[in-house]
Amino acid sequence: MRQPRILVEVLSKSTARNDRGFKWQKYRKMPSLWYYLLIDQYTMTVELFSRIEETTEWINTLYESPEDVIVFPRLNFEITVGAIYDGIELIPEGDEIKTDERDQ
């Protein structure tokens, strides 16, 4: 992955701070990167950072409705928030099931 155009992170309690902080500081300096997509695993929330063409500036857009369409014009692609979460059962952050409890 030398010159990615898009990077996608699924946020959890343990990774969200690092993904929004340290990683984002590094990623936004990558000249090839056009989009950085953060997907929340606890709520239907997607955050998109889009680079303004030919600049080092970024636009941040938040999507919270299943009908919201996320458009990636430079990749000629779009997807709804609902499609990202299709088939996923959201578990509230405080209700996480520990791995050993699932098997009992």
Steps between C-alpha positions, in 0.01 A plus 500: 500500500733768381257746344147436628213717378266401785554365851215357710509451877236331716499679833486325835549626854862391492587637153289814451740739668799368304308496170382860546830623641835345420394312185307794358802729552709260292238415237405857410860567395495219242483672159319206338218484757164644393265354763516385862184322616425431866221253577357478851427145614255602775274748320408553137749781456750545220747786477671588175806717456538607135805678364425812298660433162852633448526623861595379846158602635231255607121511536334300780147365447292302750234248389249361751197383303468169310378699197802730494708450187876521535648614170861449396505698173869451431450121523173507303329319789220556747342296781224553753564484872237225513699289253812530716309369803287244310490175696678650801342490844606810688577438866504810721850582623427412862336168407798335334503123536826346606625219277484236776138596586380434142607137514305416817 
